Amino acid sequence: MSPLQPTLLRQIRMVIALLDDDMRRKLGRLTVAMMLVGTLELLSLGLFLPLFQAIVDPTVADRYGQILRTVGLPLGVGSVGTITAFMGVVALVFVIKNTVQLIIVRYMNRFIFRKQAEFMQRLFASILQRDYEYHLRVNAALTLRNLTISSVAVFSNGVLPFLNLVMEMVTIVAVLAILIFAEPYATIVIAACLAAIGYGTQRLLAPRLARWGLMVNDLSTDLFRWITETFGAIKSVKVARREQFFEQTFASLTDRRARVESNLATAIVVPRLVVESAIVVLLALVVVILFQREANGTNIVPIIGLYGIACMRLMPSVNRVLSQISMIKIGVAAVEAVRAEMHVVPQSANFDALPAIGDGIELHHVDFTFEGATGPTLRDIDLTIRPGEAIALVGPSGAGKSTLVDLLIGLLAPSDGTIRVGGAHWARLPVGWSGRVGYVPQSVFLVDDTVRRNIAFGVPDHEVDTSRLERAIALANLGPVIDGLERGVDSLIGENGRRLSGGQRQRIGIARALYDSPDLLVLDEATSALDLETERAIVDAIARLKGRVTTIIIAHHPSTVRKCDRIVVLEGGRIVAEGTFDEVSQRNDGFRRMAVLGSGRE
């Protein structure tokens, strides 16, 4: 059997396995509650047979009247009084049954949507805590789909259909139990025929439902990716006048998804129509057989009436059972996607022992190879960084500079070799050393919020330390920028800081990196896209940190690295030169050419 066509029970077990213990306990209670509804359904429907018998036969009415008087019910005169009392009992039982069912359905819906939110939170935390290499491999659109569509499908195509399935199956069993008591042979034949028809229909549709469900899942990923990429490159799209190409591709994706969803919606209706037709045909056959077998119509009418009411109750339940099975089958791909995410143990931060920079950072014979790569990105790296020192990593694109920085800040673990921080050996450093590392990328991401919240990134308002904030602003030379804003640090800066210049965005990024007073500050080509004047302002801001914060700078411009204590040149994943600016200029031809080319920029 294909992984995308698991048995119904196996798929239900997969869904339940994704739930936490509290969810499973409450799911068990709901299942028991569904059985209570089934018992009430049995009682309410079972009362119709004696009611019909009392209506068509006065002698039966008299016998039931004696029973009702025995239990203390006040009756009127004759069969009319008995039937009236019976109708009152039936009505009361139905009101109680429907009230209990409404309470259970309300509880079930509250449970589903509350637990769905909790499940999404667990999934979000699980993905967020995955190691950096995972996020390098996985497209953001896939993550977005799993969080917004697939996680919801675990409940809409898993837990909720399962609960509805339990409720409707209990109802069906209750109805069949009454019918078997009234007319066993005909009921068994009808039940067997309906089961065969339902099984055959599902057998025919299940592979298609699973395949179409997978296609919708994949097309949703493609749509998320296309939307993200289109609006992420909106400036280039506009300038190149490529709107029509992006519109056509989007239209093609949405049209394909619409066709698949149309197939799914049609397929879900098929079992209902087939079963409904079968029930009517089988009921007609039962009536014909009963009339041929019984000469006395008085005995047949109550049974026919009971069958009529039972079929009215049975048809919606059978249809819903088949519909819920179809929903579960459609959700196979989504459940598998979420299961793959949830079953990987997320990376956990080690807060018991955190590096202290102490005597500095040492790398000994460090290698690193990305998963699936044909060769190592870093080879035999030996490097010592003293506390308070400013180190510049330079070299051509693809030399391994950013990978080396990712090792130093804990995003990646060495494939071989050791890292020592403050004299302690680490197989892998904790990510960001839990607040002791400040990082400024080439393109700083800013949230559509105030300057204050962008600097104190991810810190709740009531926990923002004003003195830290002011210190970070001063060190990043951000004061003049804030003074020019209408509301100072509480000014809104727009989506990704669109109301600020590139240099102003970078300075907010530096202030953010400095907010937690880090031991290590890393600038990953943070000045490469800036004009000379803005770059100099940022270099001056960095220079003020010299001796106080250990700094690692990845840069290509001589003006950025000239004031660093040491230059480290990488080529082909190896350190090929190391020393002061002048020393490396003399020893390394590549760096000397970079210095000569960069001097024209200065």
VOMIDREN-579719 format. One record per residue (C-alpha): residue number from 1; x, y, z; residue in three letters. Coordinates in steps of 0.001 Angstrom, whole numbers, padded with zeros to 6 digits. Example, Ala and Ser with C-alpha at 12.3 -4.5 7.8 and 13.67 -1.06 7.14 Angstrom:
<atoms>
- 1,012300,-004500,007800,ALA
- 2,013670,-001060,007140,SER
</atoms>
This chain:
<atoms>
- 1,000000,000000,000000,MET
- 2,001301,003456,-000939,SER
- 3,002296,005759,001934,PRO
- 4,-000354,008141,000624,LEU
- 5,-003042,005455,000887,GLN
- 6,-002825,004222,004499,PRO
- 7,-005752,002347,005965,THR
- 8,-008366,004488,007678,LEU
- 9,-007460,003176,011128,LEU
- 10,-003735,003722,010534,ARG
- 11,-004345,007275,009435,GLN
- 12,-006538,007984,012481,ILE
- 13,-003763,006570,014682,ARG
- 14,-001270,008880,012929,MET
- 15,-003462,011895,013689,VAL
- 16,-003966,010896,017337,ILE
- 17,-000208,010330,017714,ALA
- 18,000364,013988,016782,LEU
- 19,-001728,015136,019759,LEU
- 20,-000341,015714,023221,ASP
- 21,-001518,013746,026279,ASP
- 22,-004099,016364,027311,ASP
- 23,-005645,016363,023823,MET
- 24,-005822,012570,023789,ARG
- 25,-007499,012454,027231,ARG
- 26,-010153,014964,026176,LYS
- 27,-010623,013127,022895,LEU
- 28,-011361,009979,024915,GLY
- 29,-013960,011828,027009,ARG
- 30,-015600,013148,023858,LEU
- 31,-015752,009626,022433,THR
- 32,-017583,008428,025565,VAL
- 33,-019952,011408,025284,ALA
- 34,-020707,010420,021680,MET
- 35,-021709,006972,022914,MET
- 36,-024125,008614,025363,LEU
- 37,-025736,010437,022444,VAL
- 38,-026029,007086,020643,GLY
- 39,-027781,005545,023644,THR
- 40,-030288,008428,023712,LEU
- 41,-030721,008022,019943,GLU
- 42,-031531,004355,020509,LEU
- 43,-034108,005235,023172,LEU
- 44,-035761,008024,021176,SER
- 45,-036088,005958,018015,LEU
- 46,-037122,002805,019915,GLY
- 47,-040196,004578,021319,LEU
- 48,-041692,004970,017831,PHE
- 49,-042453,001251,017385,LEU
- 50,-044802,000964,020413,PRO
- 51,-046243,004367,019492,LEU
- 52,-047164,003193,015978,PHE
- 53,-048486,-000107,017326,GLN
- 54,-050690,001781,019809,ALA
- 55,-052035,004023,017035,ILE
- 56,-053109,001145,014740,VAL
- 57,-054255,-001359,017398,ASP
- 58,-056450,-000264,020399,PRO
- 59,-055735,-003510,022287,THR
- 60,-051988,-002767,022157,VAL
- 61,-052741,000779,023327,ALA
- 62,-054564,-000617,026361,ASP
- 63,-051590,-002847,027287,ARG
- 64,-049136,000039,026996,TYR
- 65,-051572,002222,028974,GLY
- 66,-051386,-000193,031891,GLN
- 67,-047563,-000091,031767,ILE
- 68,-047541,003721,031730,LEU
- 69,-049932,003869,034730,ARG
- 70,-047669,001452,036582,THR
- 71,-044689,003858,036229,VAL
- 72,-046867,006706,037499,GLY
- 73,-047732,008641,034328,LEU
- 74,-051163,010338,034386,PRO
- 75,-053271,009141,031440,LEU
- 76,-056437,010315,029847,GLY
- 77,-059324,008062,028883,VAL
- 78,-058787,005126,026457,GLY
- 79,-056277,004752,023671,SER
- 80,-056263,008504,022994,VAL
- 81,-054929,009150,026486,GLY
- 82,-052266,006445,026058,THR
- 83,-051136,007809,022680,ILE
- 84,-051048,011377,024054,THR
- 85,-048870,010235,026976,ALA
- 86,-046653,008294,024593,PHE
- 87,-046233,011365,022383,MET
- 88,-045271,013380,025445,GLY
- 89,-042615,010794,026431,VAL
- 90,-041236,010715,022842,VAL
- 91,-041100,014510,022707,ALA
- 92,-039390,014714,026106,LEU
- 93,-036786,012093,025167,VAL
- 94,-036060,013929,021881,PHE
- 95,-035686,017269,023662,VAL
- 96,-033293,015711,026213,ILE
- 97,-031362,013899,023462,LYS
- 98,-030964,017019,021314,ASN
- 99,-030049,019175,024313,THR
- 100,-027333,016717,025350,VAL
- 101,-026128,016523,021732,GLN
- 102,-025984,020329,021470,LEU
- 103,-023916,020537,024683,ILE
- 104,-021539,017868,023399,ILE
- 105,-021226,019494,019953,VAL
- 106,-020512,022866,021584,ARG
- 107,-017853,021285,023808,TYR
- 108,-016428,019422,020813,MET
- 109,-016119,022599,018718,ASN
- 110,-014507,024503,021599,ARG
- 111,-012100,021617,022082,PHE
- 112,-011264,021402,018368,ILE
- 113,-010542,025083,017780,PHE
- 114,-008729,025644,021085,ARG
- 115,-006551,022583,020542,LYS
- 116,-006005,023535,016923,GLN
- 117,-004527,026842,018117,ALA
- 118,-002348,025022,020671,GLU
- 119,-001228,022565,018001,PHE
- 120,-000232,025394,015652,MET
- 121,001748,026928,018525,GLN
- 122,003571,023630,019098,ARG
- 123,004317,023281,015397,LEU
- 124,005524,026888,015165,PHE
- 125,007835,026345,018147,ALA
- 126,009071,023054,016693,SER
- 127,009959,024650,013342,ILE
- 128,011435,027750,014954,LEU
- 129,013733,025663,017144,GLN
- 130,015023,023513,014281,ARG
- 131,018705,023977,013543,ASP
- 132,019904,026554,011044,TYR
- 133,020803,023951,008409,GLU
- 134,017154,022901,008247,TYR
- 135,016100,026473,007447,HIS
- 136,018804,026665,004772,LEU
- 137,017351,023555,003112,ARG
- 138,013628,024207,003381,VAL
- 139,011775,026772,001303,ASN
- 140,009927,029342,003421,ALA
- 141,006755,028685,001391,ALA
- 142,006735,025068,002595,LEU
- 143,007017,026211,006210,THR
- 144,004215,028734,005674,LEU
- 145,001980,026069,004137,ARG
- 146,002598,023621,006983,ASN
- 147,001809,026274,009587,LEU
- 148,-001312,027695,007959,THR
- 149,-002878,024882,005900,ILE
- 150,-001426,021514,006882,SER
- 151,-001637,022141,010640,SER
- 152,-005306,023123,010303,VAL
- 153,-005892,020005,008171,ALA
- 154,-004764,017800,011083,VAL
- 155,-007982,018905,012799,PHE
- 156,-010323,019670,009876,SER
- 157,-009288,016470,008042,ASN
- 158,-008278,014395,011046,GLY
- 159,-009577,015020,014569,VAL
- 160,-012950,016587,013677,LEU
- 161,-013881,013938,011070,PRO
- 162,-012837,011244,013568,PHE
- 163,-015180,012647,016251,LEU
- 164,-018006,013075,013746,ASN
- 165,-017339,009540,012536,LEU
- 166,-017672,008193,016088,VAL
- 167,-020908,010133,016670,MET
- 168,-022498,009043,013398,GLU
- 169,-021371,005420,013744,MET
- 170,-022920,005243,017215,VAL
- 171,-026135,006677,015774,THR
- 172,-026095,004165,012900,ILE
- 173,-025538,001249,015299,VAL
- 174,-028398,002505,017494,ALA
- 175,-030776,002795,014534,VAL
- 176,-029801,-000646,013200,LEU
- 177,-030268,-002189,016665,ALA
- 178,-033882,-000956,016741,ILE
- 179,-034534,-002148,013185,LEU
- 180,-032989,-005571,013895,ILE
- 181,-035300,-005906,016911,PHE
- 182,-038330,-005012,014748,ALA
- 183,-037392,-006891,011543,GLU
- 184,-034044,-008745,011840,PRO
- 185,-033645,-010410,008438,TYR
- 186,-034551,-007433,006270,ALA
- 187,-032384,-005123,008406,THR
- 188,-029342,-007401,008180,ILE
- 189,-029704,-007603,004394,VAL
- 190,-030062,-003812,004101,ILE
- 191,-027077,-003216,006387,ALA
- 192,-024917,-005691,004463,ALA
- 193,-025870,-004117,001118,CYS
- 194,-025194,-000593,002372,LEU
- 195,-021847,-001654,003846,ALA
- 196,-020824,-003262,000559,ALA
- 197,-021912,-000213,-001454,ILE
- 198,-020153,002194,000939,GLY
- 199,-016965,000120,000967,TYR
- 200,-016915,-000197,-002811,GLY
- 201,-017465,003524,-003293,THR
- 202,-014687,004432,-000858,GLN
- 203,-012372,001831,-002370,ARG
- 204,-012889,003431,-005738,LEU
- 205,-012503,007030,-004559,LEU
- 206,-009842,006757,-001817,ALA
- 207,-006748,006716,-004108,PRO
- 208,-008074,009685,-006067,ARG
- 209,-008911,011643,-002905,LEU
- 210,-005402,011041,-001508,ALA
- 211,-003775,012022,-004816,ARG
- 212,-005874,015158,-005213,TRP
- 213,-005246,016082,-001578,GLY
- 214,-001493,015832,-002213,LEU
- 215,-001839,017965,-005352,MET
- 216,-003703,020682,-003414,VAL
- 217,-000984,020590,-000751,ASN
- 218,001792,020956,-003354,ASP
- 219,-000030,023659,-005308,LEU
- 220,-000589,025598,-002066,SER
- 221,003167,025508,-001479,THR
- 222,003795,026750,-005020,ASP
- 223,001282,029566,-004523,LEU
- 224,002846,030670,-001236,PHE
- 225,006286,030630,-002838,ARG
- 226,005152,032576,-005900,TRP
- 227,003363,035233,-003825,ILE
- 228,006396,035627,-001526,THR
- 229,008857,035852,-004393,GLU
- 230,006690,038225,-006437,THR
- 231,006201,040807,-003719,PHE
- 232,009715,040296,-002386,GLY
- 233,011021,041415,-005782,ALA
- 234,008284,043975,-006442,ILE
- 235,010784,046731,-007256,LYS
- 236,012495,044642,-009948,SER
- 237,009125,043447,-011271,VAL
- 238,007909,047031,-011668,LYS
- 239,011094,048402,-013222,VAL
- 240,011345,045528,-015721,ALA
- 241,007584,045731,-016455,ARG
- 242,007171,041992,-015844,ARG
- 243,003769,042198,-014116,GLU
- 244,002055,040214,-016849,GLN
- 245,004434,037246,-016491,PHE
- 246,003864,037063,-012736,PHE
- 247,000090,037479,-013180,GLU
- 248,-000032,034668,-015751,GLN
- 249,001977,032277,-013597,THR
- 250,-000231,033059,-010589,PHE
- 251,-003344,032519,-012721,ALA
- 252,-001984,029161,-013947,SER
- 253,-001347,027964,-010381,LEU
- 254,-004756,029084,-009093,THR
- 255,-006525,027534,-012113,ASP
- 256,-004774,024193,-011535,ARG
- 257,-005678,024224,-007855,ARG
- 258,-009276,025166,-008699,ALA
- 259,-009576,022136,-011025,ARG
- 260,-008251,019754,-008368,VAL
- 261,-010469,021250,-005648,GLU
- 262,-013440,020937,-008004,SER
- 263,-012668,017227,-008417,ASN
- 264,-012433,016843,-004651,LEU
- 265,-015724,018648,-004017,ALA
- 266,-017485,016462,-006619,THR
- 267,-015965,013231,-005302,ALA
- 268,-017160,013983,-001766,ILE
- 269,-020786,014176,-003040,VAL
- 270,-020661,010855,-004942,VAL
- 271,-020994,008506,-001901,PRO
- 272,-023988,010461,-000572,ARG
- 273,-025893,010183,-003859,LEU
- 274,-025060,006501,-004300,VAL
- 275,-026019,005536,-000736,VAL
- 276,-029167,007669,-000742,GLU
- 277,-030373,005955,-003912,SER
- 278,-029499,002532,-002491,ALA
- 279,-031411,003172,000763,ILE
- 280,-034568,004212,-001112,VAL
- 281,-034378,001181,-003441,VAL
- 282,-033741,-001232,-000553,LEU
- 283,-036558,000299,001530,LEU
- 284,-038956,-000132,-001404,ALA
- 285,-037928,-003791,-001691,LEU
- 286,-038483,-004342,002035,VAL
- 287,-042007,-002871,001824,VAL
- 288,-042878,-005110,-001152,VAL
- 289,-041507,-008206,000618,ILE
- 290,-043375,-007395,003852,LEU
- 291,-046695,-006969,002022,PHE
- 292,-046188,-010246,000172,GLN
- 293,-045341,-012035,003422,ARG
- 294,-048045,-010538,005702,GLU
- 295,-051758,-010607,004887,ALA
- 296,-052618,-008375,007849,ASN
- 297,-051613,-004787,007101,GLY
- 298,-052115,-003845,010761,THR
- 299,-048892,-005672,011688,ASN
- 300,-046921,-004173,008798,ILE
- 301,-047809,-000482,009161,VAL
- 302,-045903,000110,012452,PRO
- 303,-042776,-001557,011010,ILE
- 304,-043019,000442,007774,ILE
- 305,-043469,003638,009794,GLY
- 306,-040457,002740,011925,LEU
- 307,-038397,002018,008805,TYR
- 308,-039470,005318,007298,GLY
- 309,-038359,007332,010340,ILE
- 310,-035204,005208,010691,ALA
- 311,-034243,005807,007062,CYS
- 312,-034818,009537,007468,MET
- 313,-032413,009406,010419,ARG
- 314,-030080,006873,008845,LEU
- 315,-029477,008558,005481,MET
- 316,-027850,011741,006857,PRO
- 317,-025701,009685,009248,SER
- 318,-024501,007273,006560,VAL
- 319,-023811,010195,004234,ASN
- 320,-021848,011992,006937,ARG
- 321,-019851,008837,007716,VAL
- 322,-018832,008509,004056,LEU
- 323,-018138,012236,003862,SER
- 324,-015932,012147,006982,GLN
- 325,-014000,009169,005614,ILE
- 326,-013429,011151,002418,SER
- 327,-012255,014165,004439,MET
- 328,-009774,011966,006303,ILE
- 329,-008461,010560,003021,LYS
- 330,-008068,014039,001555,ILE
- 331,-005962,015045,004550,GLY
- 332,-003384,012250,004159,VAL
- 333,-000726,014478,002553,ALA
- 334,-001218,017318,005047,ALA
- 335,-001045,014981,008053,VAL
- 336,002119,013357,006664,GLU
- 337,003716,016795,006163,ALA
- 338,002969,017896,009730,VAL
- 339,004000,014510,011102,ARG
- 340,007412,014899,009451,ALA
- 341,007828,018308,011114,GLU
- 342,006645,017252,014565,MET
- 343,008614,014021,014741,HIS
- 344,012013,015734,014526,VAL
- 345,013384,016682,017939,VAL
- 346,014003,020450,017858,PRO
- 347,017345,021868,018803,GLN
- 348,017312,022869,022460,SER
- 349,019364,025644,023971,ALA
- 350,021777,024626,026711,ASN
- 351,021283,027254,029411,PHE
- 352,023125,025258,032064,ASP
- 353,026558,026031,030648,ALA
- 354,027078,029031,028366,LEU
- 355,030394,030123,026875,PRO
- 356,032224,033005,028539,ALA
- 357,034654,034618,026132,ILE
- 358,037356,034784,028832,GLY
- 359,040730,034319,027158,ASP
- 360,039194,034380,023685,GLY
- 361,038046,031989,020946,ILE
- 362,040185,029275,019394,GLU
- 363,039464,027060,016393,LEU
- 364,041648,023966,015869,HIS
- 365,041643,022047,012551,HIS
- 366,037977,022895,011938,VAL
- 367,036280,021508,008818,ASP
- 368,032695,021989,007706,PHE
- 369,030699,020306,004933,THR
- 370,027067,021122,004100,PHE
- 371,024688,018188,003825,GLU
- 372,024647,016905,000254,GLY
- 373,027712,018950,-000771,ALA
- 374,030454,017272,-002820,THR
- 375,033246,018763,-000715,GLY
- 376,033945,020779,002444,PRO
- 377,033227,024513,002586,THR
- 378,035890,025026,005280,LEU
- 379,039152,023084,005511,ARG
- 380,041571,022832,008438,ASP
- 381,040786,026216,009991,ILE
- 382,043143,027282,012780,ASP
- 383,042285,030696,014231,LEU
- 384,042645,032479,017574,THR
- 385,040566,035570,018408,ILE
- 386,041624,037501,021494,ARG
- 387,039066,039290,023707,PRO
- 388,038315,042856,022603,GLY
- 389,040053,042298,019253,GLU
- 390,038593,043432,015917,ALA
- 391,039083,040784,013220,ILE
- 392,038275,041245,009526,ALA
- 393,037457,038205,007380,LEU
- 394,038098,038922,003703,VAL
- 395,038272,036901,000534,GLY
- 396,036391,036199,-002694,PRO
- 397,032760,035102,-002775,SER
- 398,032395,031459,-001793,GLY
- 399,035615,031470,000237,ALA
- 400,033720,030355,003393,GLY
- 401,033648,033626,005361,LYS
- 402,029943,033523,006281,SER
- 403,030129,029798,007037,THR
- 404,033026,030447,009448,LEU
- 405,030956,033140,011174,VAL
- 406,027957,030760,011384,ASP
- 407,030194,028270,013215,LEU
- 408,031389,030957,015625,LEU
- 409,027869,032077,016540,ILE
- 410,026497,028538,016901,GLY
- 411,024264,028316,013820,LEU
- 412,026353,025448,012450,LEU
- 413,028407,022701,014088,ALA
- 414,031880,021730,012805,PRO
- 415,032069,018527,010780,SER
- 416,035506,018007,012295,ASP
- 417,037882,019824,014653,GLY
- 418,037212,021668,017906,THR
- 419,036157,025130,019073,ILE
- 420,037327,026487,022417,ARG
- 421,035749,029537,024066,VAL
- 422,037246,030843,027306,GLY
- 423,039286,027633,027584,GLY
- 424,036223,025290,027367,ALA
- 425,035792,022879,024445,HIS
- 426,032530,022924,022486,TRP
- 427,031380,020355,019939,ALA
- 428,028771,022940,019013,ARG
- 429,028305,026395,020457,LEU
- 430,024797,027336,021664,PRO
- 431,023034,029460,019034,VAL
- 432,023838,033127,019648,GLY
- 433,025399,031995,022935,TRP
- 434,021973,032828,024376,SER
- 435,022303,036602,024151,GLY
- 436,026084,036959,024282,ARG
- 437,026462,037362,020518,VAL
- 438,025290,040352,018477,GLY
- 439,024828,039807,014734,TYR
- 440,024331,042339,011922,VAL
- 441,023650,040850,008450,PRO
- 442,024154,042539,005090,GLN
- 443,020437,043258,004870,SER
- 444,018885,043966,008265,VAL
- 445,015291,042793,008625,PHE
- 446,013094,045365,010344,LEU
- 447,009531,044814,011522,VAL
- 448,006757,047258,010655,ASP
- 449,006854,048891,014065,ASP
- 450,008670,051561,016088,THR
- 451,012418,052190,016317,VAL
- 452,012252,051142,019986,ARG
- 453,010747,047728,019209,ARG
- 454,013173,047158,016350,ASN
- 455,016172,047776,018593,ILE
- 456,014778,045787,021549,ALA
- 457,013856,043082,019033,PHE
- 458,011559,040416,020519,GLY
- 459,011574,041982,023999,VAL
- 460,008102,042720,025483,PRO
- 461,007474,046453,026038,ASP
- 462,007383,046151,029822,HIS
- 463,010787,044432,029814,GLU
- 464,012636,046963,027630,VAL
- 465,015625,048372,029542,ASP
- 466,015795,052114,028800,THR
- 467,019443,052441,029830,SER
- 468,020434,049574,027520,ARG
- 469,018395,051123,024722,LEU
- 470,020074,054503,025109,GLU
- 471,023531,052921,025305,ARG
- 472,022936,050916,022102,ALA
- 473,021679,054050,020304,ILE
- 474,024767,055998,021347,ALA
- 475,027251,053259,020371,LEU
- 476,025560,052799,016967,ALA
- 477,025672,056570,016345,ASN
- 478,021902,056434,015841,LEU
- 479,021071,059535,017902,GLY
- 480,021028,062028,014957,PRO
- 481,018684,059701,013032,VAL
- 482,016243,059416,015942,ILE
- 483,016368,063186,016581,ASP
- 484,015190,063713,013003,GLY
- 485,012107,061500,013449,LEU
- 486,008802,063021,014498,GLU
- 487,008240,060768,017517,ARG
- 488,011834,059772,018238,GLY
- 489,012281,056115,019218,VAL
- 490,008504,055654,019087,ASP
- 491,008334,056588,015405,SER
- 492,006965,053966,013010,LEU
- 493,009448,053033,010285,ILE
- 494,007215,051128,007839,GLY
- 495,007517,047613,006438,GLU
- 496,011172,046549,006621,ASN
- 497,012126,050152,007427,GLY
- 498,011052,051543,004053,ARG
- 499,010848,055062,005517,ARG
- 500,014572,054995,006352,LEU
- 501,017694,055040,004219,SER
- 502,019958,051991,003892,GLY
- 503,022515,053439,006302,GLY
- 504,019837,054245,008883,GLN
- 505,018485,050700,008675,ARG
- 506,021994,049306,009192,GLN
- 507,022550,051486,012230,ARG
- 508,019295,050219,013746,ILE
- 509,020643,046716,013073,GLY
- 510,023881,047553,014905,ILE
- 511,021951,049077,017818,ALA
- 512,019835,045901,017968,ARG
- 513,022988,043767,018060,ALA
- 514,024410,045935,020875,LEU
- 515,021236,046096,023000,TYR
- 516,022162,042976,025009,ASP
- 517,025772,044165,025576,SER
- 518,027249,041183,023668,PRO
- 519,030676,039656,024239,ASP
- 520,030991,039064,020494,LEU
- 521,029746,041358,017696,LEU
- 522,029588,040016,014135,VAL
- 523,029018,042204,011084,LEU
- 524,028378,040041,008029,ASP
- 525,028986,042433,005096,GLU
- 526,026894,044950,006985,ALA
- 527,028404,047927,005097,THR
- 528,028828,046465,001597,SER
- 529,025758,048129,000069,ALA
- 530,026249,051578,001627,LEU
- 531,027618,054798,000222,ASP
- 532,031050,055961,001369,LEU
- 533,029833,058593,003824,GLU
- 534,027336,056257,005489,THR
- 535,029922,053472,005594,GLU
- 536,032408,055769,007334,ARG
- 537,029797,056721,009943,ALA
- 538,029155,053050,010675,ILE
- 539,032886,052227,010711,VAL
- 540,033373,055041,013231,ASP
- 541,030554,053559,015337,ALA
- 542,032281,050175,015235,ILE
- 543,035664,051742,016075,ALA
- 544,034207,053102,019323,ARG
- 545,033627,049499,020414,LEU
- 546,037252,048506,019898,LYS
- 547,038727,046966,023037,GLY
- 548,035285,046648,024672,ARG
- 549,033585,044131,022406,VAL
- 550,035237,041365,020420,THR
- 551,034295,042150,016816,THR
- 552,034359,040075,013639,ILE
- 553,033746,041916,010377,ILE
- 554,033155,040378,006953,ILE
- 555,033850,043066,004352,ALA
- 556,035396,043756,000941,HIS
- 557,036226,047460,001172,HIS
- 558,039635,048480,002568,PRO
- 559,038010,051452,004319,SER
- 560,035903,049049,006399,THR
- 561,038719,046748,007504,VAL
- 562,041705,049109,007672,ARG
- 563,041204,049891,011376,LYS
- 564,040822,046238,012380,CYS
- 565,043518,044687,014570,ASP
- 566,043932,041765,012221,ARG
- 567,042985,040721,008690,ILE
- 568,042242,037046,007971,VAL
- 569,042121,036114,004277,VAL
- 570,040169,033023,003163,LEU
- 571,040357,031358,-000232,GLU
- 572,038746,028050,-001147,GLY
- 573,037705,027423,002466,GLY
- 574,041249,027850,003870,ARG
- 575,043049,030644,005711,ILE
- 576,045787,031770,003319,VAL
- 577,047007,034929,005062,ALA
- 578,046755,036610,008435,GLU
- 579,048128,039817,009957,GLY
- 580,047704,043585,010021,THR
- 581,046352,045463,007025,PHE
- 582,049842,046366,005794,ASP
- 583,051282,042907,006472,GLU
- 584,048529,041104,004551,VAL
- 585,048757,043641,001702,SER
- 586,052404,042675,001264,GLN
- 587,051919,038905,001601,ARG
- 588,048700,038226,-000316,ASN
- 589,048179,039225,-003954,ASP
- 590,044386,038878,-003793,GLY
- 591,044070,041192,-000795,PHE
- 592,046525,043649,-002337,ARG
- 593,044395,043845,-005503,ARG
- 594,041291,044381,-003356,MET
- 595,043060,047179,-001482,ALA
- 596,044163,048872,-004714,VAL
- 597,040676,048629,-006264,LEU
- 598,039042,049779,-003039,GLY
- 599,041352,052757,-002641,SER
- 600,039639,054420,-005598,GLY
- 601,036369,054183,-003731,ARG
- 602,037903,056029,-000801,GLU
</atoms>
